[in-house]
Amino acid sequence: MTLPLTPRQRVYTALRHETPDRVPTALGGGPYGLVDDLYFRLLDYFQLGQAVPPFRQGHNISYMDDRLLSLLDTDFRYCWPARLPNSPVIPGDDENTFFDSFGQIWKRALPYYYAGRGLLQNTTDREDIERLVRWPDPLDPSWMNGVAQRAEELQTHTPYFVVMRMVASHGPFQTACDLRGTENFLTDLIENPDFALALLDRITTLLEGLLDAAMRAGGRWFDMIELPGDDYAGNSGLILSPGMFRRFIKPCLQRMINTIRSHKPEIKIMLHSDGAVGRLIPDFIELGVDVLHPLEPLPSTNIPEIKQKFGNQISFLGGIDISHAMLGSREEVVQEVKTRLAQLAEGGGYILAPANHLQADVPAENVITLFQAAHEWGKYPLAMSSSV
């Protein structure tokens, strides 16, 4: 299709693995937003005046400004829960100590927060899962305050692709690592599998409840929903084997996806996992995941090969290197855009976006260049000069 499309039409065309008028772009989702410092510099650059109210507390990615997204000409717009269960928002004994809804301690080391001593760090007693953790009630209607109004407004009065952000920052795997300690939980998968399964089951029950609440509130207006984020890999490979993933984690994801699709079978579902997750992509496809973020440009990840093998079965969101290219010159940013377009955009199935949150060391001008270059070089048919 070559005629100008609305953003929603553009994204749906790409997700059907067809070619729209240009490659869609996105900024502001659960794992690909702007840190607050960079947001304020862009606010000054565009002379937008006062910041919008923060949409959440306890994070350093706190602002969702539709004015900025319009100036950058991105195709997604977002809804979000009123709060997240694992947000460190309850003050502790000092200015750098906080607690989340579970009662889990978090330490602030600006600009980030890190989980402290896990609530279940010293136990593998299954009864302690209920006794030591303060499990939030997903039936509390205040979780989704404002979601229905925002979703309906976006779907009925704007042309944008409507996305429900994550209902929790972490999915079953990383929440288990927060509560138990990462090393302990990875050991549990081998030495205490019954405890690991019980903990994952309890976490998944909570996340199912929050996803159900989100879908009841605004599902009829969502085009896509993000699953709570988990990282199954590091830069060089998987953290847990494909076999471990299939035994312990995949059933949790299937439960969450089934909950979502019980409300709206046709909704698009996005899964986020940092790292070199290529070996798990067949499992993501089998689960019914429509969109994978971020497909990081790592030495251990052969992006063209992944596109060739799986590009007609799953779509990719992200790809843009935030650690090097986005810190460089204007020419380096443009070349990064051309590279990802050449690797991922042929035949549709690609939404260009940062591979993770854009950090404080990214020049504001590079954010503008990123999306200008995406719009210039992302027109279909793709220009030969965007090849690498």
N, C-alpha and C positions, 0 to 999 in steps of 0.2 A: 504494500500500500504506500503511495507516495503523496496523497493529499494530506494537508495538515490535519492531524488528529487531536482530539482532546487528550489531556494527560491520562485519563482513565482508559480511553480507547487505546492509547499508545502502549500502556503497560499490559493490558489484556492481550493485545496482539503479540507482543513480545513473549508473554507467558504461554501462548499457544504455539510457540516456536515458529512464528511467522515474522516477516519483516515489516515493522511500522514505518512511519515517516522518518524517525530518528531513534537512536538508542535512548530509552528512558533513563532518567537520573533520579537519585534519591539522597537525602541527607536528613538525619534526625531520628532514625529508628533506635530501638533499644541498644544495639551495639555499634552504631555508626553516626554519632552525633558530634557536637562541638563542646569542648570543655568551656567552662564559663569565661575564662580569660579571653579566649579566642572569640567567643560570642560578643563580648563587650567591645573588642577591637573592631569587629565587623559592624557593630552598631555605630561606632564612631565613623568608620570609613563611609558608610552610606548615609550618615547624618540622620539616623532614625529617631534620635531623641531618647526618651525614657525607655528602659527595658520593660518587657512584659513581665507580669508576676511569675516567679518560678513555679514550675508545675510539680515539683517535689522537693523534699528536704533530705539532708544527709548524703548528698552526692555533689560532685563537682561538675556534673552535666545536668543543669537545672532549668534550662530555658528552652521553650518551644515557641519560636517567633515566626508566625506565618508571613509576616512582612518580609523577613529575610529570605525565607524559602521562595517567595514570589520573585524577589529581585534576582535570586540565583536561578530561577525558572526550573525548579525541580518538580517532579511528577507525583510524589507521595505527599499525603497529609495524614496526621496522626491523631489517634485517641490514646488515652492513658488512664490507668487506675488512679484513684485518689491517693493511694499509698501502696507500698510494697512490703511484704512480710519481712524481708531481710534487709530493709533499710536501717542504717544506724542513726536513729532519730531521737532516742530516749537518752537524756544526759546522764553521764556517770559521775564519778567522784572528782574528775578533773576535766579540763577543757578539751583533752584529746581522747577521752574515753566515752563510749556510747554503747547503747544496747539496741537490739532490734526486737521485733515482735515475738521472737522465739525465746528471748532472754539471753541470746548470744552476745558476748562482748565483742566490740569492735574498737580498734585503735586508729586514730587519725594520724597519718604522716603525710602532710599536705603534698600534693593535692588529693591524695587517695585515702581510703579507709581499708583496713585489713582485719580479717577475722582473728580474734585473739584465741585464748584457750577454749577449745571446743566443749560444749556442754556434756558431750558423751565421750570425752577424750579418754577417760579412765574406766570405761565399762563396756562389756559385751553382753550384759544382761538385757534381754529383750524387754523386760518390764520397765527398765529405766528409760526406754524410748518415750513412754508416756509420762513417767514420773519426773524426769529431769528437764524435759523440754516443755515450754509453754506454747502449745500448738494454737495458732490463731484460728478463729472460727470463720470459714469461708462463706457462711450464710449471713454474716453481718453485712447488711446492704450498703454500709458506708464505703466499702472497698471500691465500689464502682460509681460513686457520686460524680455526676457530670458526664459520664460516658455516653448515655443515650442521647442527651441533648447535642453533644459535640458530634457524634456519629451521624445523627439525622441531618444536622445542618450541613456537614461536609458532603454527604451523599446526595442530598436533594437540592442544594443551593450552590455547589461548586463543581467544577469539572474534574476534580482530582481523584486519584486512586486512594481509597480510605483504608488505613492500616491501624489495627489495634496493637499497641506496643505490649511488651512482655508484662504479664501479671506478677512476675517475680524476677528479680535480677538473675537468679541462678535456678537451674533445673535440678532434677533428682540427684545427679552425680555430684555436682559441685556443692549443693546444699548438704549432702551427706559428708563431703570432705570438710565443709565448714564446721559441722556439728561434731564430727569424730576426730578431725585432723586428717590431712591428706594421706600421710604415710600410714596411719592406723587404718584408714578405710581401704586403701589399696591392699594392705595386708589382710584385712577382713575378707576381701573377695576370695582369698585362697584359704585362709585358716579358720574364718568364722562366717562361712557363706550364709548360714541361716540368719544370723544377726544382720548381715549386710542386706539380705533380701527383706527382712522385716523393716529395717530403717528406710530403705528405698520405697517400700510399699506405703509407709506412713507419710513420707514426703509427697509421693505421687497422689495419694488421696487428697492432701491439701491442695496441690496444684490443680487437680481435676476440679475441685470445688471452686477455685478461683476462676478457672477457664469457663466453667459452667456459668458462673455469675457474670462474667464478661459477655458471654454469648447471649445470655438472657437479657442483659441490659441493652446491647447494641448490635448483636450479631446480624440482624437483618440488614444493617447498613454497612457492615464491614465488607471490604473486598478481600482483605488478607488479615491474618492474625499471626503474631510472632510467638513461637514456643519459648518458654523460659530458657535462657542461655546456659549451655554447658560447654566446656572445652574438653574434648576427648583426645587431644593431641598437643604436642609441643612443636617446636620448629623443625625437628628432625624426624618425628614419627609419632605413633600413637602412644598415649599414656597407658591404655589397657588394650589387650589383644582383641581382635575381632570376635573371638570366641567368648571372651569375658563380656564384651559389649552386648553380644546377642543373648547371653544368659541373664545378665543383670540389668542392663540399661534399656535395651530395645523394647522389652515388654512395658516399661514405664512410659516410653514415648508413644507406644501404640495405644495405651489407655488414654493418654491426653488427647491424641489425635482423634480417637473414637468419640471422646466427649465433645470435642469441637464439632465434628461432622455430624453428630446426632442432632445438632441444631440446624446446620446448614451444610449439606453434603458438598456443595460446589465451592465453598470458600477456599481460598488459597492459603497455604500454611508455609511459614518460613521457619527454618531451623538454623541456629547459629552455633558454630563451633570453630574456635580458633585452631590454628595449627594444621599440620599435614594430615588431613582426614580422608585422603583419596581412597584408602582401602575400605572405608565405611560407606562410600557413596551408594553402592548397590543396596545396602541396608536402608539408607535414607529413602531411596526410590521405592523399595518394597513397602516401607511404612506409609507411603503416600505423601511424603514431603514434596512440595512444589518448587520451593525456592531455597537455595543453600547460600548462606553468608558465612565467611567472607571470601573464601577461596584466596587465601593470602598468597602473595607472590614470594614464595620461599624457595631456596635452592633445592629443597627436597620435594617440591611440588611441580610436576610437569603440567602446566596449565593447558597448553595446546592438546596434549594427550587426553586430559580429562574432558575437555570440550568435545574432542572427537569421539570418545567412548560413550559419554553420558549426556551430551548436549541436546539430544532429542528426547530425553526422559526427565530431565530436571533443569530448572533455570538457575542462573547464578546472579547473585547480588553482591556487589563489592568489587574486589580485585585491585583497587587503587592502593599502591604502597604508601603508607603514612610515615614510615620510619626514615626514608631516604629521599624519594622523589619529591614529596610534599614539603621538604625542608630546603630544597634546592632552588635553582633559578627558574624563571618563567619557562625557559626552553626545556628544562628537565621535566617540569610538570606537563607540558604539552606532549613531550615524547612518551611519558608514562601513559597518558590518555590514548595516544595512538597505538601503543603496544597492547594495552588491554583490549581495545576495540578490535585490533587485528586478531588477537587470540580468542576472543569470546563472543564477538557481536555477530558474526556471520550466521545467517539463518534465524536470527532472533534468539530468545532465551537468555538475554543479558540485560541487567539494569546496572548502570555504572554508578558506583558509590565508593566511599572510603572503605578500606578493609577493616577499620576499627575507628574509634573516636579520634577526631582530629585534635591534636594536643596543643598545648600553649606555645610550643616552639615553632608552630606552623605560621608563616607570615599570612596575614589577612589577604594580601594580594594573591597568594597562591590558591586560596579557596575560590576566589573569583575566577582566576585563570583556569582552574580545574573544570568548572562548569561551562565557561565560555568555550574551552577547547572541546569538551564533550558535545556541545551543541553544534560546533562548527564541523568537527570531523566525524561525528556520529550520524550524519545524514545517510540514509539509504538511497541508492546503492553506495556502499562504503567506498571512499576514495582510495585509489591504489597507493597514494602517498601515506596512508595510515598503516601500511603493511610494515613488517619488521623482518 
